[in-house]
Amino acid sequence: MLIPGVTALLSFMYSRNILRFSVSSNLRNSCWQSFNMMPPLDVLSDLPKSVIDEVLMRLSLQDAVRTSILSKKWRYNWCTLPQLKLDQTLWKTTKDLTCFTSNFTKIIYHVLTLHEGPITQFTLSIPHLEGCPNFDNLIYFLSRNGIQHLVLELQGGNLYTLPSSFFTCSQMRHLSLKNCLIRPPPVFKGFERLISLKLNRVTISSELLGSLISHSPLLENLVLQYSDISNPVEISAPKLRSFVFIGNIHFIRLKYVPLLSKVSYEPRAFSVEAEHDLAKIFESIPAIEHLCWNLQYVKARNAGPVEFIPTRLLSAFNCLKRLYVSWICLREFFELSIALCLIRSSPYLEEIEIETCDTEGGKYYEPVPCGVVDEIPASFSDMTFNYLRTVKLRHVTGIGPEMQLIKVLLAKSPALLRMVIDPEVGEDKKSLKVLAEITKFQRASSKAEVVYNVD
C-alpha cells in the first residue's frame, strides 16, 4: 500500500516510534505544531538531512523507496542513504519468490544506478541466491563505496564464493557471513580495521582463518558457528573480548587472548582423551569473566577415563564472575565431573546458573557412583565462595549430585542473597520432599533466600 502523503507518513513515523526517537523533543514538537496548523505537503523536507536519513533507515527499503512519491524533494532521498537492507520483507509472498531472480535483478539495478554517496552498512538476507548474475557486481559496488558493516546471510543452496573485490574492502569494521566460501587472493592478509567477525556455515581453511583473525589487530568480537574447519585453528587476538564457538571444540586453540572476558562454548563433538585435554581448552583465558558451557547439541562424545577430568584446572579462573552451564546431565559421571571442576576452579564467582537435563530413555555412558556423590562436600573443604550472590538451578529432580551441590553452595557462600530452584516438570509430588530436605541444609549467609518454584 502506497503512503498517500505527508500526513500519513508523519502519523506512521510516530506510531512506529520512529519520530519520537529520531529527533529532539523541541524539533518533534515543532513538527507536530506545524502539522496541527495544516502544514504544506513538504513540511518534512525542512528537517535536517541527517534526521530524514534516520527516519528512512528505520523504514523497510520498500517503504523508504515509496516516500519518493511525496514530492520532488523526496524523490531521491532514499538514494543517498548510507545504510541499506535487502531481506525477506521484499519477497513476502510465494508469488514474489517464484519471480525472485527477476525481482532481485531489478532491485540491484536500481541500487547500482541510482544510489549516490557512501554505503557504510549493507545487509543482504535472502532465501535463494542461484541465478543472480549481478551479485558480484553488488559486492564490487560496495567495495568502492566505503562499506564498513557488511552482513551476507544466504539461506540454503550452494555456497556463495566471495569475489576478489570483497577482499579489497579496506574500511571493513563489522562482517557477518553465512553460507559462503572464502578463497582470497594470495596478497590478502586480513581487514586491519575489523572489530567484529561472525562466520556461520562458512567454508574456509584453518590456516586462512587463523591468519584472518591474527591480521585483524582491532578484533573484539568473534563468532564461529558450524564452520567447515578440518584442522585445529590457533587464535591470537590481543583485543578480543567476546568469543562464541559452536562446533568441534578441539579444533580451536586460544593461543593469545589476554583481554578475552566472555566465552560461550557449544560443542557439537566433545572428548577427553588425555589428562590435560579439558585444561587446554581454558588455559589461555586469564581475563575470563563470563563463561557459558552448553552441551545441548553434543552429537558425539568420547568420555574416556573419568580420571582424565581434573579436580581443578591448572590455572584458576580468578576473574570469572558468572558461570552458566546448560543441558548438563548430573547423572553422568563425566558431565558431573566437568561441572564440579569448573565450579571448584572459580573462587570469585558472583553468579552461577545450571540447567540440568536427563538422557533419553535413561541410558548413561557411566552413571555416577554413590561413593562419589557422598564425597562432593569434602572436595570443597578448602573453598569458600565469598563473592557468590545468586544461584539458579533449573530442572532439578532431587537426585544425589544435585542435592549435594545445593548443600555445598549454601554452606560455602557467606554473601549469598538468593538461590532459585526450578524443579523438573512432572516432579510435583517429589518437590515437597526435596524442598523439606533443602530447608534443613546449613546456610553460611543469614540473608540467603531460597526460592523453590513448586508450581
C-alpha positions in Angstrom: 0.0 0.0 0.0 1.5 3.4 -1.0 1.9 6.1 1.5 -0.5 8.8 0.3 1.1 11.9 1.7 3.0 13.7 4.5 0.0 13.4 6.9 0.1 9.6 6.6 3.9 9.5 6.8 4.1 11.6 9.9 1.4 9.5 11.6 3.2 6.3 10.5 6.5 7.6 11.8 5.1 8.4 15.2 3.1 5.1 15.5 6.3 3.1 14.8 8.3 5.0 17.4 10.4 6.5 14.6 9.8 10.2 15.0 9.9 10.2 18.8 13.4 8.6 18.9 14.8 10.1 15.8 14.6 13.8 16.6 15.0 16.1 19.6 11.9 16.9 21.7 11.9 20.6 20.5 12.1 19.6 16.9 9.4 17.0 17.3 7.1 19.5 19.0 7.7 21.9 16.2 6.8 19.3 13.7 3.6 18.5 15.4 2.6 22.2 15.8 3.2 22.7 12.1 1.2 19.5 11.4 -1.7 20.7 13.5 -1.8 24.0 11.6 -2.4 22.3 8.3 1.2 22.3 7.0 2.2 22.4 3.4 3.0 19.0 1.8 6.7 19.4 2.0 6.9 20.3 5.7 9.2 17.3 6.5 11.6 18.5 3.8 12.8 21.2 6.1 14.2 18.7 8.6 18.0 18.2 8.6 19.2 15.6 6.2 20.6 13.5 9.0 17.1 13.3 10.6 15.5 12.4 7.3 18.1 9.7 6.7 17.5 8.4 10.2 13.7 8.2 9.6 14.2 6.4 6.2 16.7 3.9 7.6 14.1 2.9 10.2 11.6 2.0 7.5 11.8 -1.1 5.3 13.5 -0.5 2.0 10.2 -0.7 0.2 8.6 2.0 2.4 11.7 4.1 2.1 11.5 4.0 -1.7 7.8 4.7 -1.6 8.4 8.1 0.1 9.7 9.2 -3.3 6.1 9.9 -4.4 5.6 12.5 -1.7 7.2 15.4 -3.6 10.0 16.2 -6.0 12.2 16.9 -3.0 11.7 13.4 -1.6 12.1 11.6 -4.9 15.7 10.7 -4.5 16.2 10.9 -0.7 16.5 7.2 -0.4 19.2 7.2 -3.0 21.7 8.7 -0.6 21.1 6.5 2.4 24.3 5.2 4.0 22.6 2.1 5.2 20.6 -0.4 3.1 18.9 -3.7 3.9 17.6 -6.3 1.5 15.8 -9.1 3.3 12.8 -11.3 3.0 10.4 -8.5 3.5 11.0 -7.7 -0.1 9.6 -11.1 -1.1 6.6 -11.6 1.2 4.6 -14.0 -0.9 5.2 -17.2 -2.7 4.5 -15.5 -6.0 7.3 -13.0 -5.3 9.7 -15.9 -4.6 8.8 -17.5 -7.9 10.0 -14.3 -9.6 12.9 -14.0 -7.3 15.7 -13.7 -9.9 13.8 -11.0 -11.9 12.9 -9.0 -8.8 16.4 -9.3 -7.3 17.9 -8.1 -10.6 15.7 -5.1 -10.7 16.4 -4.1 -7.1 20.1 -4.4 -7.6 20.0 -2.5 -10.8 18.2 0.4 -9.1 20.7 0.4 -6.2 23.7 0.4 -8.6 22.4 3.1 -10.9 20.5 5.4 -8.6 22.4 5.4 -5.3 24.8 8.2 -4.6 27.4 8.6 -1.9 28.9 6.1 0.5 27.2 2.9 1.8 28.7 2.2 5.2 26.3 -0.5 6.2 24.6 -3.1 3.9 22.6 -6.2 4.9 21.6 -8.9 2.5 19.4 -11.7 3.9 17.6 -13.7 1.1 16.2 -17.2 0.8 17.8 -18.1 -2.5 20.8 -16.9 -4.5 21.1 -19.1 -7.6 20.7 -17.2 -10.9 21.6 -13.8 -9.6 24.3 -12.5 -12.0 24.5 -9.0 -10.5 25.5 -10.1 -7.1 29.2 -10.0 -7.8 28.7 -6.5 -9.2 27.0 -5.5 -6.0 30.0 -6.6 -3.9 32.2 -4.6 -6.3 30.0 -1.6 -5.9 30.1 -1.8 -2.1 33.9 -2.2 -2.1 34.2 1.1 -3.9 31.7 3.0 -1.7 33.3 2.7 1.8 31.5 -0.3 3.2 32.2 -0.7 6.9 29.4 -3.1 8.1 28.5 -6.0 5.8 26.0 -8.8 6.5 25.5 -11.6 4.0 23.1 -14.1 5.2 22.4 -16.5 2.4 19.9 -19.2 3.1 20.4 -22.7 1.7 21.6 -23.6 -1.8 25.2 -23.8 -2.8 27.9 -21.8 -1.0 28.5 -18.4 -2.5 32.1 -17.8 -3.4 33.1 -14.3 -2.5 34.6 -12.4 -5.4 38.0 -10.8 -5.4 36.5 -7.3 -4.9 35.3 -8.4 -1.4 38.9 -8.6 -0.2 39.6 -5.0 -1.1 37.1 -3.6 1.4 39.8 -1.8 3.5 37.3 0.0 5.6 35.5 -3.1 6.9 34.8 -3.0 10.6 31.9 -5.4 11.1 31.5 -8.6 9.0 28.9 -11.3 9.2 28.8 -14.2 6.6 26.5 -17.2 6.2 26.8 -20.0 3.6 29.8 -18.5 1.9 33.1 -19.9 0.6 36.2 -17.8 1.3 39.1 -18.2 -1.1 41.1 -14.9 -1.0 43.9 -13.9 -3.4 47.5 -14.6 -2.1 48.1 -11.0 -1.3 45.1 -10.8 1.1 46.1 -10.9 4.8 43.1 -9.5 6.6 41.0 -6.5 7.5 43.1 -4.2 9.6 40.1 -2.3 11.0 37.8 -5.2 11.7 36.1 -5.1 15.1 33.6 -7.9 14.9 33.6 -11.1 12.8 30.8 -13.7 12.5 31.1 -16.8 10.3 28.1 -19.2 10.1 28.4 -22.3 7.9 31.4 -20.8 6.1 34.0 -22.9 4.4 37.5 -21.6 5.0 40.8 -23.2 5.5 42.2 -23.5 9.0 45.3 -21.6 8.1 43.4 -18.8 6.5 41.0 -18.4 9.4 43.9 -18.2 11.8 45.6 -15.7 9.5 42.4 -13.6 9.1 42.0 -13.3 12.9 45.6 -12.6 13.7 45.8 -9.9 11.0 42.8 -8.1 12.5 44.5 -6.4 15.4 41.4 -4.5 16.5 39.1 -7.6 16.6 36.9 -7.6 19.7 34.0 -9.9 19.0 34.3 -13.3 17.2 31.5 -15.8 16.5 32.2 -19.1 14.7 29.2 -21.3 14.0 29.2 -24.7 12.2 32.2 -23.5 10.2 33.8 -26.2 8.0 37.2 -26.5 9.7 39.3 -29.5 9.0 42.4 -28.8 11.1 43.0 -27.1 14.5 43.0 -23.3 14.5 45.2 -21.1 16.7 43.5 -17.8 17.7 45.7 -14.9 18.5 43.8 -11.7 19.0 45.2 -9.2 21.5 42.0 -7.2 21.8 39.4 -10.0 21.6 36.8 -9.6 24.4 33.9 -11.9 23.3 34.1 -15.3 21.7 31.2 -17.7 20.7 32.0 -21.1 19.3 29.7 -23.8 18.0 31.4 -26.8 16.5 34.1 -29.3 17.4 35.8 -27.6 20.3 39.1 -29.4 19.8 39.7 -27.6 16.6 40.1 -24.3 18.5 43.1 -23.3 20.5 43.0 -19.9 22.2 46.7 -19.1 22.0 46.9 -15.4 22.9 43.7 -13.7 24.1 44.8 -11.6 27.1 41.6 -9.5 27.2 39.0 -12.2 26.4 36.3 -11.9 29.1 33.2 -13.5 27.6 33.3 -17.1 26.2 30.4 -19.3 25.0 31.1 -22.9 24.0 28.5 -25.1 22.4 30.5 -28.2 21.3 29.0 -30.5 18.7 31.5 -33.2 19.5 33.4 -33.4 22.7 36.0 -35.8 24.1 38.6 -36.0 26.8 41.4 -38.4 25.7 44.3 -37.2 27.8 44.8 -35.9 31.3 45.1 -32.2 30.4 42.6 -32.1 27.5 40.0 -30.1 29.5 42.6 -27.8 30.9 43.9 -26.9 27.5 40.5 -25.5 26.5 40.7 -22.9 29.2 44.4 -22.5 30.0 44.9 -19.3 27.9 41.9 -17.2 29.1 43.3 -15.3 32.1 40.7 -12.5 32.0 37.6 -14.5 31.5 34.6 -13.1 33.5 31.6 -14.8 31.9 31.6 -18.4 30.8 28.7 -20.3 29.1 29.1 -24.1 28.6 26.2 -25.6 26.6 26.1 -29.3 25.9 22.6 -29.4 24.4 23.7 -30.3 20.9 26.6 -32.7 21.5 26.1 -35.4 18.9 29.3 -37.4 19.5 31.3 -37.8 22.6 34.2 -39.9 23.8 34.3 -39.5 27.5 37.4 -41.6 28.0 38.5 -42.4 31.6 36.9 -40.1 34.1 40.2 -39.8 35.9 41.3 -37.6 32.9 38.9 -34.9 34.3 41.0 -32.8 36.8 39.6 -31.9 40.2 40.6 -28.3 39.4 42.0 -26.6 36.3 45.7 -25.9 36.3 45.0 -22.2 36.2 42.2 -20.9 38.3 39.5 -18.6 36.9 40.4 -15.7 39.2 38.4 -13.2 37.2 35.3 -15.4 36.5 32.1 -13.8 37.9 29.3 -15.6 36.0 29.2 -19.3 35.2 26.3 -20.7 33.1 26.3 -24.5 32.5 23.4 -25.6 30.2 22.0 -29.0 29.4 24.3 -31.0 31.6 23.3 -34.4 32.9 24.4 -34.7 36.5 23.7 -38.4 36.5 26.6 -38.8 34.1 29.9 -39.2 35.9 31.7 -37.5 33.0 29.5 -34.4 32.9 29.2 -34.1 36.7 33.0 -34.1 36.9 33.3 -31.3 34.4 30.7 -29.1 36.2 32.4 -29.6 39.6 35.8 -28.9 38.1 34.6 -25.6 36.6 33.0 -24.5 39.9 36.0 -25.5 42.0 38.3 -23.6 39.7 36.2 -20.3 40.1 36.7 -18.9 43.6 35.5 -15.4 42.8 32.1 -16.4 41.3 29.2 -13.9 41.8 26.5 -15.8 39.9 26.0 -19.5 39.0 23.3 -20.8 36.7 23.0 -24.5 36.0 20.3 -26.0 33.7 20.3 -29.8 34.0 18.8 -32.4 31.8 18.4 -36.2 31.5 19.3 -38.6 28.8 16.6 -40.1 26.6 15.5 -43.5 27.9 17.6 -43.2 31.0 20.8 -44.5 29.2 24.1 -43.3 30.6 27.6 -43.7 29.5 28.9 -44.0 33.0 26.4 -43.4 35.9 27.7 -41.5 39.0 28.8 -44.0 41.7 27.2 -43.5 45.1 30.5 -43.1 46.8 31.4 -40.1 44.5 28.2 -38.3 45.4 28.9 -38.6 49.1 32.4 -37.2 48.6 31.3 -34.0 46.9 31.1 -31.8 50.0 34.6 -32.9 51.0 36.0 -31.9 47.6 35.1 -28.3 48.5 36.5 -28.4 52.0 39.2 -25.8 51.2 36.9 -23.4 49.4 34.7 -20.5 50.3 32.7 -18.6 47.7 33.0 -15.2 49.4 31.5 -13.3 46.4 28.7 -15.6 45.3 25.4 -13.7 45.4 23.0 -15.6 43.1 22.4 -19.3 42.3 19.9 -20.6 39.8 19.2 -24.3 39.3 16.8 -25.5 36.6 15.1 -28.9 36.0 16.0 -30.1 39.5 14.8 -33.7 40.2 16.3 -34.1 43.7 19.0 -36.7 42.7 22.0 -37.1 44.9 24.5 -34.9 42.9 22.0 -32.0 42.7 21.3 -32.1 46.4 24.9 -32.3 47.4 25.8 -29.3 45.1 23.0 -27.3 46.7 24.2 -28.2 50.2 27.8 -27.1 49.3 26.7 -23.8 47.8 24.5 -22.9 50.7 27.2 -23.9 53.2 30.1 -22.2 51.4 28.6 -18.9 50.3 28.6 -16.3 53.2 27.4 -13.5 50.9 24.6 -15.5 49.1 21.4 -13.5 48.7 19.2 -15.7 46.6 19.0 -19.3 45.4 16.3 -20.0 42.8 15.4 -23.7 42.2 13.1 -24.8 39.4 12.0 -28.4 39.7 11.6 -30.6 36.6 8.1 -30.6 35.1 6.1 -33.6 36.4 8.0 -33.8 39.7 5.4 -32.1 41.8 4.9 -34.9 44.2 8.5 -35.2 44.9 9.1 -31.4 45.1 7.7 -31.0 48.6 10.1 -33.7 49.9 13.0 -32.1 48.1 12.1 -28.7 49.5 11.8 -30.1 53.0 15.3 -31.5 52.8 16.8 -28.3 51.4 15.3 -26.3 54.3 17.4 -28.4 56.7 20.7 -27.5 54.9 23.1 -25.2 56.8 23.4 -21.7 55.3 26.6 -19.6 55.7 24.6 -16.5 54.8 21.8 -15.2 57.1 20.4 -13.3 54.2 20.2 -16.2 51.9 16.7 -16.7 50.4 15.8 -20.0 48.8 13.0 -19.8 46.3 11.7 -23.1 45.3 9.1 -22.8 42.4 6.9 -25.7 43.3 4.2 -24.7 40.8 
